[in-house]
């Protein structure tokens, strides 16, 4: 039976596919850590209270990258090059989503609108990250090698999502509601397209590594296209709605260290 658990178990059991999975994940998290660190350094004076939370966000992302690399090391594996077509974070930037790296590399303060754009982009991508980690947590929370790492990263992603909701609502109450709605919609439409393309690319690489027969590969591709269609027709609404989270001030403290087991 083809299921999310059986699919990931296949990837986990093979050294080459596991190395690719962890390398893709580590690369994306590390890039997110750099982006948040730059944004924290460039926050406008009127929003300096946000800087420690953005710094914490970036520290969490860096930590996740180290965790994935530690999982590789524990298994005696080295990181592998990340195929460009599987680089989710880079492809989002190329599609004009979030703050351009050229802007972040300059030492010029960001604007309030830049911060709204960053938070809207994060709200959409953290929704995806939270859901993916909840899926892994559901199936692998008790795994002897992955369990502690999966639970820690999942908790962090939930915190990041809560933080985005709370801060975007604060900006909405301050009069930025129209810009937030527009930016969320643009980000969500681009994200679901990039997520589809990256998912297809990742599954193609995994299929070659694991020797999947054509019917299985075709079924997986059809499932990815079905998810995209669902999200294009309205499923993306979960990415653009805002509500006050149960976890308030979720990034108000220091980052937690990665689990020693990883």
C-alpha positions in Angstrom: 0.0 0.0 0.0 1.3 3.4 -1.0 1.2 5.8 2.0 3.1 8.8 3.3 4.6 6.6 6.0 5.7 3.8 3.6 7.1 6.3 1.1 9.2 8.1 3.7 10.3 4.8 5.2 11.7 3.8 1.8 13.6 7.0 1.6 14.9 6.6 5.2 16.1 3.0 4.6 18.3 3.9 1.7 21.5 5.8 2.4 21.6 7.7 -0.9 17.9 8.8 -0.8 18.3 9.7 2.9 21.4 11.8 2.2 19.5 13.7 -0.5 16.5 14.3 1.7 18.6 15.6 4.6 20.8 17.7 2.3 17.8 19.4 0.7 16.3 20.0 4.1 19.5 21.3 5.7 20.1 23.6 2.7 16.7 25.2 2.9 16.8 25.7 6.7 20.3 27.2 6.5 19.2 29.7 3.8 16.2 30.6 5.9 18.5 31.2 8.9 20.7 33.6 6.8 17.6 35.5 5.5 16.2 36.0 9.0 19.5 37.1 10.4 19.8 39.8 7.7 16.2 40.9 8.2 16.8 41.3 11.9 19.9 43.4 11.2 18.0 45.7 8.9 14.7 46.1 10.7 13.6 49.8 10.6 13.8 51.8 13.9 10.0 51.9 14.3 10.0 48.1 14.5 13.1 47.3 16.5 11.0 45.4 19.0 10.6 42.7 16.3 14.4 42.2 15.9 14.9 39.7 18.8 12.0 37.6 17.5 13.3 37.6 13.9 16.7 36.7 15.3 15.2 33.8 17.2 13.4 32.7 14.0 16.7 32.6 12.2 18.5 30.8 15.0 15.8 28.1 14.9 16.3 27.7 11.2 20.1 27.4 11.6 19.5 24.9 14.3 17.3 22.8 12.0 20.0 22.8 9.4 22.5 21.5 11.9 20.1 18.8 13.1 19.7 17.4 9.5 23.5 17.5 9.0 23.9 15.7 12.4 21.5 13.0 11.3 23.7 12.4 8.3 26.8 12.3 10.3 25.3 9.9 12.8 24.7 7.5 9.9 28.2 8.0 8.5 27.0 10.0 5.5 28.1 13.3 4.0 25.8 16.0 2.6 25.3 15.8 -1.1 24.8 18.6 -3.7 21.2 19.9 -3.8 19.8 19.8 -7.4 18.7 23.3 -8.3 15.2 22.1 -9.3 14.7 20.9 -5.7 15.8 24.1 -4.0 12.4 25.4 -2.6 13.8 28.5 -1.0 15.8 29.6 -4.0 12.9 29.0 -6.4 10.5 31.1 -4.2 13.0 34.0 -4.4 13.3 33.6 -8.1 9.5 33.9 -8.3 9.6 37.2 -6.5 8.3 35.9 -3.2 9.7 37.3 0.0 12.6 39.8 0.2 15.1 39.6 -2.6 18.6 38.6 -1.6 20.1 41.7 -3.3 18.1 43.8 -0.9 19.2 41.8 2.1 22.8 42.0 1.1 22.8 45.8 1.2 23.2 47.6 4.5 20.1 49.8 4.0 17.3 49.7 6.6 14.1 47.9 5.4 10.8 49.6 5.3 7.7 48.7 7.3 6.2 47.3 4.0 9.3 45.1 3.7 8.6 43.7 7.1 4.9 43.1 6.2 6.1 41.3 3.1 8.6 39.1 5.1 5.9 38.2 7.6 3.3 37.3 4.9 5.8 35.2 3.1 6.8 33.5 6.3 3.1 32.9 7.2 2.6 31.0 4.0 5.8 28.9 4.0 5.6 28.2 7.7 2.1 26.8 7.2 3.7 24.3 4.8 6.6 23.5 7.1 4.3 23.0 10.1 2.1 20.6 8.1 5.0 18.6 6.8 6.6 18.3 10.2 3.2 17.3 11.8 3.0 14.5 9.2 6.5 13.3 10.1 5.8 13.6 13.8 2.6 11.5 13.4 4.5 8.6 11.8 8.1 8.9 13.3 7.8 10.6 16.7 9.0 7.3 18.3 11.7 6.5 15.7 15.0 5.8 17.6 17.0 8.0 15.3 14.6 10.7 14.0 12.1 10.9 16.8 13.6 13.7 19.0 14.7 15.8 16.0 11.2 15.5 14.4 9.4 16.6 17.6 11.7 19.5 18.2 11.6 20.8 14.6 7.8 20.4 14.6 7.4 22.4 17.8 9.6 25.1 16.4 7.6 25.3 13.1 4.4 25.6 15.1 6.0 28.5 17.1 7.0 30.2 13.8 3.5 29.9 12.4 2.0 31.3 15.6 4.4 34.2 15.6 3.5 35.1 12.0 -0.2 35.1 12.8 0.2 37.3 15.8 2.5 39.9 14.2 0.5 40.1 11.0 -2.6 40.7 13.0 -0.8 43.5 14.8 0.1 45.1 11.5 -3.4 44.6 10.2 -4.8 46.5 13.3 -2.3 49.2 12.5 -3.8 49.8 9.1 -1.9 47.4 6.8 -4.7 45.0 6.3 -5.2 45.5 2.6 -1.5 45.1 1.8 -1.4 42.0 4.0 -4.3 40.4 2.2 -2.8 41.1 -1.2 0.7 39.9 -0.3 -0.6 36.7 1.3 -2.6 35.9 -1.8 0.4 36.5 -4.1 2.7 34.4 -1.9 0.2 31.5 -1.6 -0.4 31.3 -5.3 3.4 31.3 -6.0 4.1 28.9 -3.2 1.7 26.2 -4.2 3.2 26.3 -7.7 6.8 26.1 -6.5 5.8 23.4 -4.0 4.3 21.3 -6.8 7.4 21.7 -9.0 9.8 20.9 -6.2 7.8 17.9 -5.1 7.8 16.5 -8.6 11.6 17.1 -8.9 12.3 15.5 -5.5 10.1 12.5 -6.3 11.8 12.1 -9.7 15.3 12.0 -8.0 14.0 9.6 -5.3 12.4 7.4 -7.9 15.7 7.1 -9.8 17.6 6.3 -6.6 15.1 3.8 -5.4 14.3 2.2 -8.7 10.6 2.9 -8.6 8.6 1.3 -11.4 6.9 3.7 -13.9 3.3 3.0 -12.5 4.4 4.0 -9.0 6.2 7.1 -10.2 3.2 8.1 -12.3 0.8 7.5 -9.3 3.0 9.8 -7.1 3.2 12.5 -9.8 -0.6 12.3 -10.2 -1.0 12.8 -6.4 1.2 15.8 -6.4 -0.8 17.4 -9.3 -4.0 16.6 -7.4 -2.8 18.4 -4.3 -1.8 21.4 -6.5 -5.3 21.4 -8.1 -7.0 21.3 -4.7 -4.8 24.1 -3.4 -5.3 26.2 -6.6 -9.1 25.8 -6.4 -9.3 26.9 -2.7 -7.2 24.7 -0.4 -4.7 27.5 -0.2 -7.2 29.5 2.0 -5.6 27.9 5.0 -2.4 29.7 4.1 -3.9 33.2 3.9 -6.3 33.3 6.8 -5.3 35.0 10.1 -6.4 34.2 13.6 -4.9 35.0 17.0 -2.9 31.9 18.0 -3.1 30.0 21.2 0.6 30.3 21.5 1.2 34.0 22.2 4.6 35.6 22.0 5.9 32.2 20.6 9.3 33.6 19.8 9.8 35.7 22.8 12.5 33.6 24.4 15.9 32.1 23.5 16.2 29.3 20.9 16.3 25.8 22.4 19.4 23.6 21.6 19.2 20.8 19.2 18.7 17.3 20.7 22.0 15.6 21.5 20.7 12.4 20.0 20.8 13.9 16.5 
